[in-house]
Structures are given as structure tokens and as C-alpha cells.
Amino acid sequence: MRLGVDYYPEHWPEERWATDARLMHDLGLQVVRLAEFAWAKLEPAEGQFDWGWLDRAIDTLSAAGLEIILGTPTAAPPAWLVAANPEILPVDAQGRRRHFGGRRHYCVNSPAYREHTRRIVTAMAEHYAGHPHLIGWQIDNEWGGGGTARCYCPACEAAFRRWLQRRYGSLEALDAAWATVFWSQTYTAWEQIGAPILTGTAPNPSQLLDYERFATASFAEYQQLQIDLLRASSQRPAASATPFITHNFIGHATDLDYFRLAAPLDFVSWDNYPTGNADRLRATLYGPEQPPAGYAYDVGDPLITGFIHDLMRGLKNRPFWIMEQQPGHINWGAENPGIRPGTVRLWTWHAVAAGAEAVLYFRWRACRFAQEQYHAGLLRHDATPDVGYEELRTLQTERPQLEALAAAPLTPAPVALLFSYEDLWAWRAQPHRPGVSYLSHLFVFYRALQQLGFPVDLRPPEADLTAYPLILAPTLHLENEALAAHLTACAEAGATVLLGIRSGFKTPSNLVTDRPLPGVFRALTGATVTAWQALPSGIRWPLDSTLPGLTGEAAYWAEALRPASEPTGTRPTALVRYAGGPYTGQAALTEREVGMGRVLTLGWYPTLPQAEALITYLASVTGVEPLAELPAGLIAARRGSHTILLNFTDQPLTAQVGHHTITVPPRDVKSL
């Protein structure tokens, strides 16, 4: 377990560095991240490197007993590089070149930028190869941040065409996959294919989905360029140890497939800003439902934070790092509230309980200039301690508990919740109904699991799911023959599988399937979707349910299910039927025995109480036990033999953990 900080020695007088290093050490910090935005200072002119200042900063910090993480500085190319190679600047969806003056102002497909990247990363890696205090590398910074996951420049269009040629092999295959016969979009030469922007109407959704895939492939290729350079230097004879390689993801970003980008990294890191993430994600994740009331004003939303923690852990199914942890107010949220004593401690415990092995706070000292002037640090602008600094003093007394928690193995959850970026992109391209999204549909199940005290792993569709007694697949939007076979095998071996709305609607190239819905999953479910509707606001159809506690109405989206009549296995039973509207009497939820397990098909977008009732039923038939009985506002987590209860409200809350009644004070933690 490590605690650390993000530090920018280039922002402060050199005579201050030793004082900062001593204060960091005295505060119990162990690791410092440096230099991820320092390209202009490291290479003030092409090929002219200045390592002296960074060498001295590292020497000062390491003399105080601190370990070093270096960031490759490619997220912020300097002005001289842009002036010499203006073609590296990305082009936005309106066809406009971005300008210099912020960060992430580059295109990963620019040949010139890749060469400049090769030079700075090679030089940096070779200079610090074998440094005894260098423990790791962070590649770049926050892939896709600030809407930069998409570029539509000529280099990207050319790379896209090459990617398509590798994927499809021929124009005939591409035309078939994209159904370019529609609106006379047929291509007769590869050069006719451009980026899916500035079209007369909405772009072809098949082309759009492939551009999403291509963007991830481009970033993966660019990331691999840096990984290869860093690994080559770490294998030199002078290297005394092999530093790890990670990247600090924006946990909630959805423009890139993080499962793919995480694969070659030693472990995943992400940047956790609970109040800002709540501001940015609340409408997307809660969709048409109302967010819960009652959380303390300065803690963010623990369900949103926990969702991202669990997704980041699921990227590699192993522990992760927090490379940037909010230490106070931020500057980029909607309202940017201040925080009170206890909040940073609560966030730190939450991260470690969810699987973090290290937490680094952003930043050491509040910045006096440029775009982040109003962002808090552990120290204020005048270098006096801020609330986060005082929190770390408190945490020193709890370090043995945190160490024991972080050393405990991750406990496999009994529930898998399937998450697919490609399904998300396909749904996003043609949402059909505003306000209801792939993420909000997933999140209602996540909320229900958390509220009921069930731990969950977020896993990609290609993951091995055989160890999970309960598998939730709310939206398997794109056909996936391999997944259908795998889920069938899991059910036959005893798992309970739930499929939800809009499953199997689309082919992998984003065309509507010509099979009866839910397409490739129909044999698994034993039910056919005979009709579906997006329900307008205010339209609700009553439900007739046989499940305890599952009451209310269907809203937002509804599908009529017909149990299969052909002898394909056990005929499904209708557990819920529509009791009003045009689907009256037709099944809304079916259950079917498959081997030793069962498969349920849900035909409407559930509310939170409905999802809770459904999960309670699924847990009862699978034997899955919750960690605790929880009131709203209290979160439970399990790591090794530890059960952690976290209270994100201003009131004491009481949970039942086995035979024990545990009361957790306001904005506090209990570890059992």
C-alpha cells in the first residue's frame, strides 16, 4: 500500500523543493509522480535535452526517501514542435484544426508526432534507465481527455482506410457490412471513404461504429509504441529493476475501449474526482430516474465513484492505482464545492476497499497560474496546509489498517455485470429514445446490487464467466455468437443468467439482425421478442408479477416476449406479464431452465425498486448472499476477510452484517 502525490517542481522555486520533499515524507507519503506535462522544459528545442532540473528534483525527493514515477510528457507537445509540424494538431468533428494553448493537442496517427514521440520517450527512458528510485512509468496522460479521443484529420482518414482494408479485405465486403446500398452510399474505391463527419444527415451508423473501433486501435498502437520503447530501455544491462508501466485513465470516459488499452499495461490507474464525476455523470447514469438524495454535499456520489472503481478493477480483473485523487475542491465541476475534514479519508478508504493498491493525491500545492488556478492541492497557494493535508495526518494513525486491507487479495464477486464499449457505441449511434442510454440501463442494475449489499465485478463479454453464479447482461446489443455459446455453457453448468432489453438487435457491423429477436441469444432465452416500443414520457403500462416485491409499471422501453413453442429445451415461464397497454397479457419477464442453471429475459427498462426486487429473487435462487443489510447512503465492500462499511451521509447509519449490528458515524468508515 502506497500513498503519494503528484508534484510539479518546475512550477516552484528550486530552493523550495527540499522543504516540499521533507513535508511529503513527514506526512507519510512514499511516491511522487513527475514530469508528465514537462516536455517544453525537458526538450526546449528539437534534440536539445535539459535533464538537469529533473535530475536535481529527483535527487531531492529520493534523498527524502520518496519513490519516483515519471510520466512520458506526450500529452502536451511544446509550441516549437507544433510550429514546425502544424499537421500534428487534431481536427474536430466540425472539420476545424485545434490550436495550441491547452493540452492533448495532437493526433496519434500523425507520422510526424509519432517520430517526435519516439525521440522524447527514447531519450527519457535511456537517461533514467536503471535509476534506483524510479519505480514506474505513466504513459501520456488521460487518453481521450477533453474530447480528444476522435480526430478527423487527413492522417486519420488515411489510417482509417488502411484499417478498413485490413478488417474487410475488399470493398465488396465493406459495402455488404455497411449496407451501402442504402441512399446510394456504395464505394468503388478506398479513397472515397472519409471520416464520418459533416455528412448531409446523420452518418452511416455502421461507418460510425467502425470509426469508434478504429480510434481505439489508433490509441492502442500509439500506446504500444511507448510501451515498447520503455521496455527496451528497462531491459538494458544498466537497469537494476524493471519499472512498471501504467496509464492514468479517465474512469468514466466512453470514447475508447479501455479493456483493450488496459491489456498490455502492468496495471491500470485512474484519476478519481468524486465531486466532479458526480456533476458530469449524474444525468447520463441516472437517465430518466432521479438521483438519490441524502448524501453529504461534499462527497460526490458514492455509487458513481464505486461504479468507476469496479470498472477499473474489471479492466484487468486485478488491483489498480489511483494516480490522481481529489484532495479538496476542484475547478472544472458545475459548482466545485469545498470539502470538510473527513472527506478525503473517506475517499481513500473507498478506493482501497474497491481494490486500489496506491492512492496519489493531485496535487501537492495549489497552482498559482494558468488553467488550474482554482484547483486545490494538499497545500494552499501560499504553501500552508489545506484540508487534504490535515486528512493525511489523520490517516497516518490508520496506516496499519489500510496496509492490511490493501495486502488482502481481491475477493471474487458472486455477480458479474457485463460491460461492452462496442455495445455502448452502437446504442449511442442510434439511441431511439432520448434519456435512456446503455450506461443508465447498466447503472440501474449496479445501483440495485450496491443498495442490496451485493459485490459485483464489471467484466467484458469476452471474459471467462464460469466462476460466477449470477451473470447480469442487461444489454447485449451486438450479436456475439461466442458469447451466446459461453453463456449457454455457464447456465448449463449451474449459473443464473439475466438478459435485458435491446439484446441481439444488431449485427457486429451495426445492422439490424434479420433473425427473430433477440437474435443469436434466442436459443439461450427460449423467448422471442414479438414487438417493442420506446414509451413516451408519462406513458406507463401496469405489470402483473408473480415475484415478491416486483410491482409497478413498465416505462421508457418495453418488449413483448413470447415463450418458444418449438421443442428447443425447457419452455420458459412468464414471471411477469403486461397488465395494460397494447401488450396486455404478453410476457414481460420469462425464466427458463437451462441444464443445471436458468436464464431470465427481461422485457422492460426497470426502475430501481424493480431491479432490487429482481436481484433479490435471483439471489434467492442462486444462493448468493449479500455482505450486509444496508440503508441508503451506506456502501459495503469486501476485500479478503475484511468487510468495509462507508457512510456517505451526514447522519449515523446502521447496517446488519451477519449477526452483528454496526453503526457507522456520519462520513465515516468501519472495517470489520
NUTILUM-585304 format. One record per residue (C-alpha): residue in one letter; x, y, z. Coordinates in steps of 0.25 Angstrom, whole numbers, plus 5000, padded with zeros to 4 digits. Layout:
NUTILUM-585304
aXYZ...
***
This chain:
NUTILUM-585304
m500050005000r500650134996l500150284998g500750384989v500550514982d500650584968y501750694968y502250794959p503550844963e503650924950h502551014956w503251054968p504651114972e505751014973e506051054987r504651014991w504850864987a505550814999t504550875008d503450805000a504150675000r504350675015l502850715017m502450595008h503250495015d502750545029l501350535024g501550385021l501550395006q502450294999v502350324984v502350444975r501950464960l502750564952a502850624938e501650574931f501450714925a502850764925w503250744910a503650884907k504550894919l505150754916e505450784902p505450934899a505850914885e505750794876g506850694880q507350784891f507050724905d507150784918w507150674929g507850754940w506650814947l505850684947d507150614952r507250704963a505750694967i505850544967d507150544975t506450644985l505150554986s505950424987a506850474997a505650495006g505250345004l504250364993e504050274981i503850334967i502850314955l503150384943g502150424932t502450424918p502150564914t501450544901a500150594906a500650744904p501550764892p502250894892a502051014884w503350994875l502850854871v501450904867a502051024859a503050924852n501950824850p500550884850e499950764844i500050694857l498950774862p497650694863v496350734854d495050734861a493650684857q493450814850g494650804841r495450904849r496850894853r497050914868h498051014873f499251014882g499051064896g498450954905r498850804905r498550674897h498750764884y499250654876c498750534866v499250394870n499250364855s500150474851p501450414846a502250544850y501650534864r502050384865e503450424862h503550534872t502950434882r503950334879r505050434881i504650494894v504250354900t505450284896a506350394901m505650404915a505650254916e507050234913h507450354922y506750294934a506950144931g507450074944h507150194953p507050134967h505850214971l505050204958i503950104961g503050134949w502550204937q501250264934i501050274919d500450404914n499250464922e497750434922w497550374908g496450444901g496250554911g495550684907g494850614896t496150574889a495950434886r495450464872c496250534861y495750544847c497050604840p497550554827a498550454834c497450394842e496550374829a497750314822a497950224834f496450194835r496550144821r497650054823w496949994836l495749964828q496549894817r497149804828r495749784834y494949754822g495949714811s495149764799l494149884796e493049784793a493149724808l493149864813d491949904805a491249784810a491549804825w491149954824a489949934815t490450044806v489350014796f488550104805w488450244800s489450214789q490650214798t491350094791y492850114789t493650084777a495050124782w495650124796e496050274794q494550304794i494450274809g494650384819a494350414833p492850404838i492650554840l492050674833t491050584825g489750634820t488950564830a489450464841p490650384837n490450234834p490450164847s491250054842q492350144838l492250214851l492350094859d493650054851y494250194853e494050174868r494750034867f495850104859a496050214869t496350114880a497250034870s498050164868f498250194882a498650054885e499650064874y500150194879q500250144894q500950014889l502050104883q502350164896i502250034903d503249964894l504250084896l504150084911r504249934912a505449934903s506150034912s505749954924q506449834919r507749894917p508949844926a508949974934a507549954939s507549904953a506049874953t504849874943p503949994945f502449974944i501750034932t500350084934h499350194929n498450284937f497050264931i495850354932g495050254938h493750294933a494150324918t493450244908d494050294895l495150184895d495150034899y495850034912f495849884913r496749884900l497649994905a497849934919a498249794913p499749824911l499949904924d500549854936f499349904944v498250014942s498250144948w497150244948d496850394953n495750404963y495050534965p493750494972t493050634973g493450664958n493050524953a491650534960d491450664953r491850614939l491150474940r489950494948a488950514936t489650404928l489650294938y488350324945g487650354932p486150374934e486150334949q486450434960p487850424967p487750394982a487650504992g488350505005y489850495002a490750595009y490950715000d492450694999v492550544996g492050534982d491250414979p491850284984l491050204974i491650274963t493050264969g492850124972f492450084958i493650144953h494550074963d493949944960l494049964945m495550004946r495749884955g495049804944l495949844933k496949744936n496249674948r497349714957p497649834967f497849974962w498550104966i497850244968m498850334961e498150464964q497150474976q496350594978p496950664991g495950784992h495150864983i495350854968n495250954957w494550884946g493150834952a491850904951e491950964965n493250924971p492850904986g493950914997i494150795005r494150775020p495050695029g494750545027t494450545013v495850515007r495950405017l494650345013w495050344998t496350285001w495750165009h494750154998a495850134987v496550034995a495349954999a494949954984g496349894980a497350014980e498849974984a499250124984v498650264985l499350384980y498750524982f498650634972r499350724974w500450754985r500150904984a499050984978c499551054965r499651204964f499551214949a498851164936q497651074935e497651004949q497751124958y496551094966h496850944968a497250914982g498550844986l498950774999l499650915001r498951044998h499551144989d500351205000a500851075004t500051065017p499350925019d497950915013v496950815018g497550695010y498850715017e498250705030e497450585026l498750515023r499250545037t497950465042l498250355032q499650325038t498950265050e498150175041r499250125032p499349995038q497849965035l498050015021e499249935019a498549815024l497349845015a498249865002a499049745005a497749655005p497449584992l496349634984t495049554987p494449504974a492949554974p491849464972v491249544962a491749584948l491149714941l491549704926f492049844920s492449864906y492949984900e492549944886d491049914890l491050054897w491550114884a490550044875w489450084885r489950234885a489950244870q488450214869p487850234883h486450234878r485950294891p486550414898g486950404913v487050244913s488550204910y489350084910l490050134923s488750174930h488250034927l489449974933f489550064945v488150034950f488549894952y489849934958r489150034968a488249914972l489349824975q490049924983q488849964991l488549824994g490049794998f490449704987p491849724982v492049724967d493049704956l492949784943r493449694932p493549704917p492749604909e494049524905a494349494919d494349354926l493049364933t493049214938a493349254953y492049344954p490749284960l490049404955i490249474942l489549604938a489549644923p488549754923t488849794908l489649704899h489349804887l490249744877e490149594872n491249514878e491249364875a492349334884l491749404896a490449334893a491149194894h491949234906l490649284914t489949154910a491149074915c491049154928a489649134930e489748984927a490748974938g489849044948a489949194946t488749284946v488849384934l487949504932l487849574918g487149704916i486549804906r487149824892s487949704893g488349634880f487749754871k488949784863t490049704855p491549734859s491549834847n490349914853l489249864844v487949814850t487949664850d487049584841r486749474851p485649474861l485949554873p486749544882g487549494870v488749404874f488249394888r486849344885a487249194886l487849234900t486649304905g485549214899a484749344896t484449434884v484349584885t483049594876a482849754878w483649864884q483350014887a484050134893l483050184902p482850334902s482950414915g481750394924i481350264917r481350144927w480850004926p480449934938l481049804941d480549674947s481649604954t481849474962l483149514968p483149574983g483349724983l483349734968t482249834965g481949964958e481949994943a482749984931a483250114925y484250174915w484450044907a483649914906e483749784899a482749674897l483249534900r482749404894p483249274900a483749184889s482749074884e483748994877p484448874885t485748954888g485848914902t485048954915r483949044911p484149184918t483149224929a482549364929l482849424943v482349564939r481249604929y480849734924a479449774930g479149894922g479549954908p479549884895y480449774900t479349734911g479549584915q480849574908a482149534915a483049644921l483949544928t484249404925e485049294932r485549164926e486349054932v487649024924g488448904929m488648924944g488449074943r487449174938v487249284928l486349404930t485949504919l485549644924g484649724914w484549864920y485549964926p485349944941t485250054952l486250044963p485149974973q484849874961a486349844959e486549824974a485349724974l485849654962i487249634968t486649594982y485949484974l487249444966a488049444979s487049344985v487049244974t488549254973g488949254988v489749374987e489849455000p489949605002l491049665010a490149735019e488749795020l488949945017p488150075018a488250175007g489550245007l490350135013i491350055004a491849915007a493149855001r493949725003r495449705001g496049585006s495449555020h495149705022t493749765021i493749915020l492550005022l492550145017n491550255021f491450365011t490350445018d490350545030q489550445039p489950325046l489550195039t489350055044a489549925036q489349785039v490649695036g490249555039h489849555054h490549685056t489849815057i490849925053t490650075053v491550165045p491650305049p491450415038r492450425027d493250315033v493750175031k493750045039s494549925035l494249785041
***
